Amino acid sequence: MQHILLIDNFDSFTFNLVQLFRESSVANRLTIVTNDVQASQLPLDVDKVIISPGPGLPHESGNLMELLAHFSGKLPVFGICLGHQAIALHFGARLRQLPHSFHGQDSAALLSSVPEPLFNGLESGFICGRYHSWDIDPTSLPDELLVTASDADRRIMAIRHKTLDVRGVQFHPESVMTTHGQLMLDNWLRH
């Protein structure tokens, strides 16, 4: 049974994410910590790390960036929304404020040609629930990060690292608006 560490960025969607883990067909044990914890206080027997959505920006979110640096390259990491943005910043990308926010909106996620195990069994154009007013500036994306999904306006919806087991999605798999959110989480647990 995998031991999953969920870093909670004080977001109400974290409870939906916890429910997906509970309903998963892949056996897992979940430990939840908030982003104000110190790396020295974390459990040592963790197999994978998931970073929850949250308000604000990654560098304003407690110890989030330090926790990501602690795990990146050592364990598989999956970031959702704020967690996705934190991954981008960690590897040198910049964020940009959008001209209009996507709070409670759905859109089609268009898969790129880059293989992504997270999306196994999904077809391009699946619907995803979005709650964000910032995204990754595509002109700042470093070579080591690959775009695995975008929206119709070419905004980055998902990334993964070329060599490390690190990935993120801008949308919310745990949202009722997202089709196949449970499948995405199960794919990540199996990968």
VOVEXGU-520711 format. One record per atom (N, C-alpha, C): x, y, z; residue number from 1; residue in one letter. Coordinates in nm, 2 decimals. Layout:
((X,Y,Z),NUM,"a") ...
//
This chain:
((0.09,-0.12,0.00),1,"m") ((0.00,0.00,0.00),1,"m") ((0.09,0.12,0.00),1,"m") ((0.06,0.21,-0.10),2,"q") ((0.14,0.34,-0.11),2,"q") ((0.10,0.44,0.00),2,"q") ((0.21,0.50,0.05),3,"h") ((0.18,0.61,0.15),3,"h") ((0.19,0.74,0.08),3,"h") ((0.08,0.81,0.07),4,"i") ((0.07,0.94,0.00),4,"i") ((0.07,1.06,0.10),4,"i") ((0.15,1.16,0.07),5,"l") ((0.15,1.28,0.15),5,"l") ((0.08,1.39,0.07),5,"l") ((-0.02,1.44,0.13),6,"l") ((-0.10,1.55,0.07),6,"l") ((-0.06,1.68,0.14),6,"l") ((-0.01,1.77,0.06),7,"i") ((0.02,1.90,0.12),7,"i") ((-0.10,1.99,0.10),7,"i") ((-0.17,2.03,0.20),8,"d") ((-0.29,2.11,0.20),8,"d") ((-0.25,2.25,0.20),8,"d") ((-0.29,2.33,0.10),9,"n") ((-0.27,2.47,0.09),9,"n") ((-0.39,2.55,0.14),9,"n") ((-0.46,2.49,0.24),10,"f") ((-0.57,2.56,0.31),10,"f") ((-0.68,2.59,0.20),10,"f") ((-0.72,2.49,0.13),11,"d") ((-0.82,2.51,0.02),11,"d") ((-0.94,2.42,0.05),11,"d") ((-1.06,2.47,0.03),12,"s") ((-1.18,2.39,0.05),12,"s") ((-1.18,2.27,-0.04),12,"s") ((-1.12,2.27,-0.16),13,"f") ((-1.12,2.16,-0.25),13,"f") ((-1.04,2.04,-0.20),13,"f") ((-0.95,2.06,-0.10),14,"t") ((-0.87,1.95,-0.04),14,"t") ((-0.96,1.84,0.01),14,"t") ((-1.08,1.87,0.06),15,"f") ((-1.17,1.77,0.11),15,"f") ((-1.22,1.68,-0.01),15,"f") ((-1.25,1.74,-0.12),16,"n") ((-1.29,1.67,-0.24),16,"n") ((-1.17,1.57,-0.28),16,"n") ((-1.05,1.62,-0.28),17,"l") ((-0.93,1.55,-0.31),17,"l") ((-0.92,1.42,-0.22),17,"l") ((-0.94,1.45,-0.09),18,"v") ((-0.93,1.34,0.01),18,"v") ((-1.04,1.23,-0.03),18,"v") ((-1.15,1.28,-0.07),19,"q") ((-1.26,1.18,-0.10),19,"q") ((-1.22,1.10,-0.22),19,"q") ((-1.15,1.16,-0.32),20,"l") ((-1.11,1.08,-0.44),20,"l") ((-1.01,0.97,-0.39),20,"l") ((-0.92,1.00,-0.30),21,"f") ((-0.83,0.90,-0.25),21,"f") ((-0.90,0.79,-0.18),21,"f") ((-1.01,0.82,-0.10),22,"r") ((-1.08,0.72,-0.03),22,"r") ((-1.16,0.63,-0.13),22,"r") ((-1.20,0.69,-0.24),23,"e") ((-1.28,0.61,-0.34),23,"e") ((-1.20,0.54,-0.44),23,"e") ((-1.06,0.56,-0.43),24,"s") ((-0.97,0.50,-0.53),24,"s") ((-0.97,0.35,-0.53),24,"s") ((-0.96,0.29,-0.65),25,"s") ((-0.95,0.14,-0.66),25,"s") ((-0.80,0.10,-0.63),25,"s") ((-0.71,0.20,-0.61),26,"v") ((-0.57,0.17,-0.58),26,"v") ((-0.55,0.19,-0.43),26,"v") ((-0.51,0.09,-0.37),27,"a") ((-0.49,0.10,-0.22),27,"a") ((-0.39,0.21,-0.19),27,"a") ((-0.42,0.29,-0.09),28,"n") ((-0.33,0.40,-0.05),28,"n") ((-0.36,0.43,0.10),28,"n") ((-0.26,0.49,0.16),29,"r") ((-0.27,0.55,0.29),29,"r") ((-0.23,0.69,0.28),29,"r") ((-0.32,0.78,0.33),30,"l") ((-0.31,0.92,0.30),30,"l") ((-0.27,0.99,0.44),30,"l") ((-0.17,1.07,0.43),31,"t") ((-0.13,1.16,0.54),31,"t") ((-0.14,1.30,0.49),31,"t") ((-0.21,1.39,0.57),32,"i") ((-0.24,1.53,0.53),32,"i") ((-0.16,1.62,0.62),32,"i") ((-0.08,1.71,0.56),33,"v") ((-0.01,1.82,0.63),33,"v") ((-0.04,1.95,0.57),33,"v") ((-0.04,2.06,0.64),34,"t") ((-0.06,2.19,0.59),34,"t") ((0.07,2.25,0.54),34,"t") ((0.06,2.35,0.46),35,"n") ((0.18,2.40,0.40),35,"n") ((0.27,2.48,0.49),35,"n") ((0.23,2.49,0.62),36,"d") ((0.31,2.56,0.72),36,"d") ((0.40,2.47,0.80),36,"d") ((0.40,2.34,0.76),37,"v") ((0.48,2.24,0.83),37,"v") ((0.63,2.26,0.78),37,"v") ((0.72,2.23,0.87),38,"q") ((0.86,2.22,0.83),38,"q") ((0.90,2.09,0.77),38,"q") ((0.99,2.08,0.67),39,"a") ((1.03,1.96,0.61),39,"a") ((1.08,1.86,0.71),39,"a") ((1.14,1.91,0.82),40,"s") ((1.19,1.82,0.92),40,"s") ((1.08,1.75,1.00),40,"s") ((0.96,1.80,0.99),41,"q") ((0.85,1.74,1.06),41,"q") ((0.77,1.64,0.98),41,"q") ((0.81,1.62,0.86),42,"l") ((0.73,1.53,0.77),42,"l") ((0.76,1.38,0.80),42,"l") ((0.67,1.29,0.77),43,"p") ((0.69,1.15,0.78),43,"p") ((0.80,1.11,0.68),43,"p") ((0.88,1.00,0.72),44,"l") ((0.99,0.96,0.64),44,"l") ((0.95,0.85,0.55),44,"l") ((0.84,0.78,0.57),45,"d") ((0.80,0.66,0.49),45,"d") ((0.70,0.70,0.37),45,"d") ((0.71,0.81,0.32),46,"v") ((0.62,0.86,0.21),46,"v") ((0.67,0.80,0.08),46,"v") ((0.57,0.76,-0.01),47,"d") ((0.60,0.71,-0.14),47,"d") ((0.58,0.81,-0.25),47,"d") ((0.48,0.90,-0.23),48,"k") ((0.44,1.00,-0.33),48,"k") ((0.39,1.12,-0.26),48,"k") ((0.39,1.24,-0.33),49,"v") ((0.35,1.37,-0.28),49,"v") ((0.25,1.43,-0.38),49,"v") ((0.14,1.48,-0.32),50,"i") ((0.04,1.55,-0.40),50,"i") ((0.02,1.69,-0.34),50,"i") ((0.03,1.79,-0.42),51,"i") ((0.01,1.93,-0.37),51,"i") ((-0.12,1.98,-0.41),51,"i") ((-0.20,2.02,-0.31),52,"s") ((-0.34,2.06,-0.33),52,"s") ((-0.35,2.20,-0.39),52,"s") ((-0.47,2.23,-0.44),53,"p") ((-0.50,2.37,-0.48),53,"p") ((-0.49,2.46,-0.36),53,"p") ((-0.50,2.59,-0.38),54,"g") ((-0.50,2.68,-0.27),54,"g") ((-0.52,2.83,-0.32),54,"g") ((-0.54,2.92,-0.23),55,"p") ((-0.56,3.06,-0.27),55,"p") ((-0.42,3.12,-0.29),55,"p") ((-0.42,3.24,-0.36),56,"g") ((-0.30,3.32,-0.37),56,"g") ((-0.20,3.26,-0.47),56,"g") ((-0.08,3.29,-0.44),57,"l") ((0.03,3.25,-0.53),57,"l") ((0.13,3.15,-0.46),57,"l") ((0.20,3.07,-0.53),58,"p") ((0.28,2.97,-0.46),58,"p") ((0.38,3.03,-0.35),58,"p") ((0.45,3.14,-0.39),59,"h") ((0.55,3.19,-0.30),59,"h") ((0.49,3.26,-0.18),59,"h") ((0.35,3.28,-0.18),60,"e") ((0.28,3.34,-0.06),60,"e") ((0.22,3.23,0.02),60,"e") ((0.24,3.10,-0.01),61,"s") ((0.17,2.99,0.05),61,"s") ((0.26,2.91,0.15),61,"s") ((0.28,2.97,0.27),62,"g") ((0.36,2.91,0.37),62,"g") ((0.49,2.86,0.33),62,"g") ((0.52,2.73,0.36),63,"n") ((0.65,2.67,0.32),63,"n") ((0.64,2.59,0.19),63,"n") ((0.54,2.62,0.11),64,"l") ((0.51,2.53,-0.01),64,"l") ((0.63,2.52,-0.10),64,"l") ((0.70,2.63,-0.13),65,"m") ((0.81,2.62,-0.22),65,"m") ((0.93,2.54,-0.16),65,"m") ((0.95,2.55,-0.03),66,"e") ((1.05,2.48,0.04),66,"e") ((1.02,2.33,0.04),66,"e") ((0.89,2.30,0.06),67,"l") ((0.85,2.16,0.07),67,"l") ((0.86,2.09,-0.07),67,"l") ((0.83,2.17,-0.17),68,"l") ((0.84,2.12,-0.31),68,"l") ((0.99,2.09,-0.34),68,"l") ((1.08,2.18,-0.30),69,"a") ((1.22,2.16,-0.32),69,"a") ((1.27,2.04,-0.25),69,"a") ((1.22,2.02,-0.13),70,"h") ((1.26,1.90,-0.05),70,"h") ((1.23,1.77,-0.12),70,"h") ((1.11,1.76,-0.19),71,"f") ((1.07,1.64,-0.25),71,"f") ((1.10,1.62,-0.40),71,"f") ((1.12,1.73,-0.47),72,"s") ((1.14,1.73,-0.61),72,"s") ((1.27,1.65,-0.65),72,"s") ((1.25,1.55,-0.73),73,"g") ((1.36,1.46,-0.77),73,"g") ((1.39,1.35,-0.68),73,"g") ((1.32,1.34,-0.57),74,"k") ((1.33,1.23,-0.47),74,"k") ((1.21,1.14,-0.47),74,"k") ((1.09,1.20,-0.49),75,"l") ((0.97,1.13,-0.49),75,"l") ((0.88,1.18,-0.60),75,"l") ((0.78,1.09,-0.65),76,"p") ((0.69,1.14,-0.75),76,"p") ((0.60,1.26,-0.69),76,"p") ((0.59,1.37,-0.76),77,"v") ((0.51,1.48,-0.71),77,"v") ((0.40,1.51,-0.82),77,"v") ((0.28,1.54,-0.77),78,"f") ((0.17,1.58,-0.85),78,"f") ((0.11,1.71,-0.79),78,"f") ((0.11,1.81,-0.87),79,"g") ((0.06,1.94,-0.82),79,"g") ((-0.07,1.98,-0.89),79,"g") ((-0.17,2.02,-0.82),80,"i") ((-0.30,2.06,-0.87),80,"i") ((-0.32,2.21,-0.85),80,"i") ((-0.35,2.28,-0.96),81,"c") ((-0.37,2.43,-0.96),81,"c") ((-0.26,2.50,-0.90),81,"c") ((-0.27,2.55,-0.77),82,"l") ((-0.16,2.61,-0.71),82,"l") ((-0.03,2.53,-0.70),82,"l") ((-0.05,2.40,-0.68),83,"g") ((0.06,2.30,-0.68),83,"g") ((0.13,2.29,-0.82),83,"g") ((0.05,2.30,-0.92),84,"h") ((0.10,2.30,-1.06),84,"h") ((0.18,2.43,-1.09),84,"h") ((0.13,2.54,-1.04),85,"q") ((0.20,2.67,-1.06),85,"q") ((0.33,2.67,-0.98),85,"q") ((0.33,2.61,-0.86),86,"a") ((0.45,2.60,-0.78),86,"a") ((0.56,2.51,-0.85),86,"a") ((0.52,2.41,-0.91),87,"i") ((0.61,2.32,-0.99),87,"i") ((0.68,2.41,-1.10),87,"i") ((0.59,2.48,-1.17),88,"a") ((0.65,2.57,-1.28),88,"a") ((0.75,2.67,-1.23),88,"a") ((0.71,2.73,-1.12),89,"l") ((0.81,2.83,-1.06),89,"l") ((0.93,2.76,-1.01),89,"l") ((0.92,2.65,-0.95),90,"h") ((1.04,2.58,-0.90),90,"h") ((1.14,2.55,-1.01),90,"h") ((1.09,2.52,-1.13),91,"f") ((1.18,2.49,-1.24),91,"f") ((1.22,2.61,-1.33),91,"f") ((1.17,2.73,-1.28),92,"g") ((1.22,2.85,-1.35),92,"g") ((1.12,2.92,-1.44),92,"g") ((1.00,2.88,-1.45),93,"a") ((0.90,2.95,-1.53),93,"a") ((0.84,3.06,-1.45),93,"a") ((0.77,3.15,-1.52),94,"r") ((0.70,3.26,-1.45),94,"r") ((0.55,3.24,-1.46),94,"r") ((0.48,3.31,-1.38),95,"l") ((0.33,3.31,-1.38),95,"l") ((0.28,3.44,-1.44),95,"l") ((0.16,3.44,-1.49),96,"r") ((0.11,3.56,-1.54),96,"r") ((-0.04,3.57,-1.50),96,"r") ((-0.08,3.69,-1.46),97,"q") ((-0.22,3.71,-1.43),97,"q") ((-0.30,3.72,-1.55),97,"q") ((-0.41,3.64,-1.55),98,"l") ((-0.50,3.64,-1.67),98,"l") ((-0.59,3.76,-1.68),98,"l") ((-0.63,3.80,-1.80),99,"p") ((-0.71,3.92,-1.82),99,"p") ((-0.85,3.90,-1.76),99,"p") ((-0.89,3.77,-1.75),100,"h") ((-1.02,3.74,-1.68),100,"h") ((-1.00,3.60,-1.61),100,"h") ((-1.06,3.59,-1.50),101,"s") ((-1.04,3.46,-1.42),101,"s") ((-1.13,3.35,-1.47),101,"s") ((-1.09,3.23,-1.43),102,"f") ((-1.17,3.11,-1.46),102,"f") ((-1.22,3.05,-1.33),102,"f") ((-1.30,3.11,-1.26),103,"h") ((-1.35,3.06,-1.14),103,"h") ((-1.48,2.99,-1.16),103,"h") ((-1.48,2.86,-1.14),104,"g") ((-1.60,2.78,-1.16),104,"g") ((-1.64,2.77,-1.30),104,"g") ((-1.55,2.76,-1.39),105,"q") ((-1.57,2.75,-1.54),105,"q") ((-1.52,2.61,-1.58),105,"q") ((-1.58,2.56,-1.68),106,"d") ((-1.53,2.44,-1.74),106,"d") ((-1.48,2.46,-1.88),106,"d") ((-1.38,2.38,-1.93),107,"s") ((-1.34,2.39,-2.06),107,"s") ((-1.28,2.26,-2.10),107,"s") ((-1.25,2.25,-2.23),108,"a") ((-1.19,2.12,-2.28),108,"a") ((-1.04,2.13,-2.26),108,"a") ((-0.99,2.02,-2.22),109,"a") ((-0.84,2.00,-2.21),109,"a") ((-0.80,1.92,-2.33),109,"a") ((-0.71,1.99,-2.41),110,"l") ((-0.66,1.93,-2.53),110,"l") ((-0.53,1.87,-2.51),110,"l") ((-0.52,1.74,-2.52),111,"l") ((-0.39,1.66,-2.49),111,"l") ((-0.29,1.69,-2.60),111,"l") ((-0.16,1.71,-2.56),112,"s") ((-0.06,1.72,-2.66),112,"s") ((-0.01,1.59,-2.70),112,"s") ((0.09,1.58,-2.79),113,"s") ((0.15,1.46,-2.83),113,"s") ((0.25,1.40,-2.73),113,"s") ((0.28,1.47,-2.63),114,"v") ((0.37,1.42,-2.52),114,"v") ((0.30,1.32,-2.44),114,"v") ((0.35,1.20,-2.43),115,"p") ((0.29,1.09,-2.35),115,"p") ((0.28,1.14,-2.20),115,"p") ((0.16,1.11,-2.14),116,"e") ((0.14,1.14,-2.00),116,"e") ((0.05,1.04,-1.94),116,"e") ((0.11,0.95,-1.85),117,"p") ((0.04,0.84,-1.79),117,"p") ((-0.09,0.89,-1.71),117,"p") ((-0.09,1.01,-1.66),118,"l") ((-0.20,1.07,-1.59),118,"l") ((-0.33,1.06,-1.68),118,"l") ((-0.31,1.08,-1.81),119,"f") ((-0.42,1.08,-1.90),119,"f") ((-0.45,0.95,-1.97),119,"f") ((-0.39,0.84,-1.93),120,"n") ((-0.42,0.71,-1.99),120,"n") ((-0.57,0.68,-1.98),120,"n") ((-0.63,0.64,-2.09),121,"g") ((-0.77,0.61,-2.10),121,"g") ((-0.86,0.73,-2.12),121,"g") ((-0.80,0.85,-2.14),122,"l") ((-0.88,0.97,-2.16),122,"l") ((-0.86,1.02,-2.31),122,"l") ((-0.96,1.08,-2.37),123,"e") ((-0.95,1.13,-2.50),123,"e") ((-0.93,1.28,-2.49),123,"e") ((-0.85,1.34,-2.59),124,"s") ((-0.84,1.48,-2.60),124,"s") ((-0.97,1.55,-2.60),124,"s") ((-0.98,1.66,-2.53),125,"g") ((-1.11,1.73,-2.52),125,"g") ((-1.19,1.70,-2.40),125,"g") ((-1.14,1.62,-2.31),126,"f") ((-1.22,1.59,-2.19),126,"f") ((-1.24,1.73,-2.11),126,"f") ((-1.35,1.73,-2.04),127,"i") ((-1.39,1.86,-1.97),127,"i") ((-1.32,1.87,-1.83),127,"i") ((-1.27,1.98,-1.81),128,"c") ((-1.20,2.01,-1.68),128,"c") ((-1.26,2.13,-1.61),128,"c") ((-1.27,2.13,-1.48),129,"g") ((-1.31,2.24,-1.40),129,"g") ((-1.20,2.33,-1.36),129,"g") ((-1.22,2.46,-1.38),130,"r") ((-1.11,2.55,-1.36),130,"r") ((-1.15,2.66,-1.25),130,"r") ((-1.05,2.69,-1.17),131,"y") ((-1.07,2.79,-1.07),131,"y") ((-0.93,2.86,-1.05),131,"y") ((-0.90,2.95,-1.14),132,"h") ((-0.77,3.02,-1.13),132,"h") ((-0.78,3.15,-1.20),132,"h") ((-0.69,3.24,-1.16),133,"s") ((-0.68,3.37,-1.22),133,"s") ((-0.53,3.40,-1.27),133,"s") ((-0.45,3.30,-1.24),134,"w") ((-0.31,3.30,-1.29),134,"w") ((-0.28,3.18,-1.36),134,"w") ((-0.18,3.18,-1.45),135,"d") ((-0.14,3.06,-1.52),135,"d") ((0.01,3.07,-1.55),135,"d") ((0.07,2.96,-1.61),136,"i") ((0.21,2.96,-1.65),136,"i") ((0.22,3.04,-1.77),136,"i") ((0.32,3.13,-1.77),137,"d") ((0.35,3.21,-1.89),137,"d") ((0.43,3.12,-1.99),137,"d") ((0.37,3.08,-2.10),138,"p") ((0.43,2.98,-2.19),138,"p") ((0.56,3.03,-2.25),138,"p") ((0.59,3.16,-2.25),139,"t") ((0.71,3.21,-2.31),139,"t") ((0.83,3.18,-2.21),139,"t") ((0.80,3.15,-2.08),140,"s") ((0.90,3.13,-1.98),140,"s") ((0.92,2.99,-1.95),140,"s") ((0.85,2.90,-2.01),141,"l") ((0.86,2.75,-1.98),141,"l") ((1.00,2.70,-2.01),141,"l") ((1.07,2.65,-1.91),142,"p") ((1.20,2.59,-1.94),142,"p") ((1.19,2.46,-2.02),142,"p") ((1.30,2.43,-2.09),143,"d") ((1.30,2.31,-2.17),143,"d") ((1.27,2.18,-2.10),143,"d") ((1.30,2.18,-1.97),144,"e") ((1.28,2.05,-1.89),144,"e") ((1.14,2.02,-1.86),144,"e") ((1.05,2.12,-1.88),145,"l") ((0.90,2.10,-1.86),145,"l") ((0.83,2.09,-1.99),145,"l") ((0.75,1.99,-2.00),146,"l") ((0.68,1.96,-2.12),146,"l") ((0.53,1.99,-2.10),146,"l") ((0.47,2.05,-2.20),147,"v") ((0.32,2.07,-2.19),147,"v") ((0.25,1.94,-2.24),147,"v") ((0.16,1.89,-2.15),148,"t") ((0.09,1.77,-2.18),148,"t") ((-0.06,1.80,-2.21),148,"t") ((-0.11,1.92,-2.18),149,"a") ((-0.24,1.95,-2.22),149,"a") ((-0.25,2.11,-2.22),149,"a") ((-0.34,2.16,-2.30),150,"s") ((-0.37,2.30,-2.30),150,"s") ((-0.52,2.32,-2.33),150,"s") ((-0.56,2.45,-2.32),151,"d") ((-0.70,2.48,-2.36),151,"d") ((-0.70,2.53,-2.50),151,"d") ((-0.82,2.56,-2.55),152,"a") ((-0.84,2.60,-2.69),152,"a") ((-0.76,2.73,-2.72),152,"a") ((-0.73,2.81,-2.62),153,"d") ((-0.65,2.93,-2.64),153,"d") ((-0.50,2.91,-2.61),153,"d") ((-0.46,2.79,-2.60),154,"r") ((-0.32,2.75,-2.58),154,"r") ((-0.27,2.78,-2.44),154,"r") ((-0.36,2.80,-2.35),155,"r") ((-0.31,2.82,-2.21),155,"r") ((-0.27,2.68,-2.16),155,"r") ((-0.17,2.68,-2.08),156,"i") ((-0.11,2.55,-2.03),156,"i") ((-0.20,2.49,-1.93),156,"i") ((-0.25,2.37,-1.95),157,"m") ((-0.34,2.30,-1.86),157,"m") ((-0.27,2.19,-1.78),157,"m") ((-0.16,2.14,-1.84),158,"a") ((-0.09,2.03,-1.77),158,"a") ((0.06,2.03,-1.82),158,"a") ((0.15,2.00,-1.72),159,"i") ((0.29,1.99,-1.75),159,"i") ((0.35,1.86,-1.69),159,"i") ((0.46,1.82,-1.74),160,"r") ((0.54,1.72,-1.67),160,"r") ((0.69,1.74,-1.69),160,"r") ((0.77,1.70,-1.60),161,"h") ((0.91,1.72,-1.62),161,"h") ((0.97,1.61,-1.71),161,"h") ((1.07,1.64,-1.79),162,"k") ((1.12,1.55,-1.89),162,"k") ((1.18,1.43,-1.83),162,"k") ((1.25,1.44,-1.72),163,"t") ((1.32,1.33,-1.66),163,"t") ((1.28,1.29,-1.52),163,"t") ((1.22,1.38,-1.44),164,"l") ((1.18,1.36,-1.30),164,"l") ((1.03,1.32,-1.30),164,"l") ((0.99,1.25,-1.20),165,"d") ((0.85,1.21,-1.19),165,"d") ((0.77,1.32,-1.12),165,"d") ((0.76,1.43,-1.19),166,"v") ((0.70,1.55,-1.14),166,"v") ((0.60,1.60,-1.25),166,"v") ((0.48,1.63,-1.21),167,"r") ((0.37,1.67,-1.30),167,"r") ((0.27,1.76,-1.23),167,"r") ((0.20,1.84,-1.31),168,"g") ((0.09,1.92,-1.25),168,"g") ((-0.02,1.95,-1.35),168,"g") ((-0.13,1.98,-1.30),169,"v") ((-0.25,2.02,-1.38),169,"v") ((-0.30,2.15,-1.33),169,"v") ((-0.34,2.24,-1.42),170,"q") ((-0.39,2.37,-1.38),170,"q") ((-0.54,2.36,-1.33),170,"q") ((-0.61,2.26,-1.39),171,"f") ((-0.75,2.24,-1.35),171,"f") ((-0.76,2.15,-1.23),171,"f") ((-0.88,2.12,-1.19),172,"h") ((-0.91,2.05,-1.06),172,"h") ((-0.97,1.91,-1.10),172,"h") ((-0.89,1.80,-1.09),173,"p") ((-0.95,1.67,-1.11),173,"p") ((-1.06,1.64,-1.01),173,"p") ((-1.05,1.70,-0.89),174,"e") ((-1.14,1.66,-0.78),174,"e") ((-1.27,1.74,-0.80),174,"e") ((-1.28,1.83,-0.90),175,"s") ((-1.41,1.91,-0.92),175,"s") ((-1.51,1.82,-0.98),175,"s") ((-1.64,1.84,-0.95),176,"v") ((-1.75,1.77,-1.01),176,"v") ((-1.76,1.81,-1.16),176,"v") ((-1.70,1.92,-1.20),177,"m") ((-1.70,1.96,-1.34),177,"m") ((-1.61,1.89,-1.42),177,"m") ((-1.51,1.83,-1.36),178,"t") ((-1.40,1.75,-1.44),178,"t") ((-1.45,1.61,-1.46),178,"t") ((-1.45,1.57,-1.59),179,"t") ((-1.48,1.43,-1.62),179,"t") ((-1.36,1.35,-1.60),179,"t") ((-1.38,1.23,-1.55),180,"h") ((-1.27,1.14,-1.53),180,"h") ((-1.16,1.18,-1.42),180,"h") ((-1.20,1.26,-1.33),181,"g") ((-1.11,1.30,-1.22),181,"g") ((-1.06,1.18,-1.14),181,"g") ((-1.15,1.09,-1.11),182,"q") ((-1.11,0.97,-1.04),182,"q") ((-1.01,0.88,-1.12),182,"q") ((-1.03,0.87,-1.25),183,"l") ((-0.94,0.80,-1.33),183,"l") ((-0.80,0.86,-1.33),183,"l") ((-0.79,0.99,-1.34),184,"m") ((-0.66,1.06,-1.34),184,"m") ((-0.59,1.03,-1.21),184,"m") ((-0.66,1.04,-1.10),185,"l") ((-0.59,1.02,-0.97),185,"l") ((-0.55,0.87,-0.96),185,"l") ((-0.63,0.78,-1.00),186,"d") ((-0.59,0.64,-1.00),186,"d") ((-0.48,0.61,-1.10),186,"d") ((-0.47,0.68,-1.21),187,"n") ((-0.36,0.66,-1.30),187,"n") ((-0.23,0.71,-1.23),187,"n") ((-0.24,0.82,-1.16),188,"w") ((-0.12,0.87,-1.09),188,"w") ((-0.07,0.77,-0.98),188,"w") ((-0.17,0.71,-0.91),189,"l") ((-0.14,0.62,-0.81),189,"l") ((-0.07,0.49,-0.86),189,"l") ((-0.12,0.45,-0.98),190,"r") ((-0.06,0.33,-1.05),190,"r") ((0.07,0.35,-1.11),190,"r") ((0.10,0.48,-1.15),191,"h") ((0.22,0.51,-1.23),191,"h") ((0.35,0.50,-1.14),191,"h") 
//
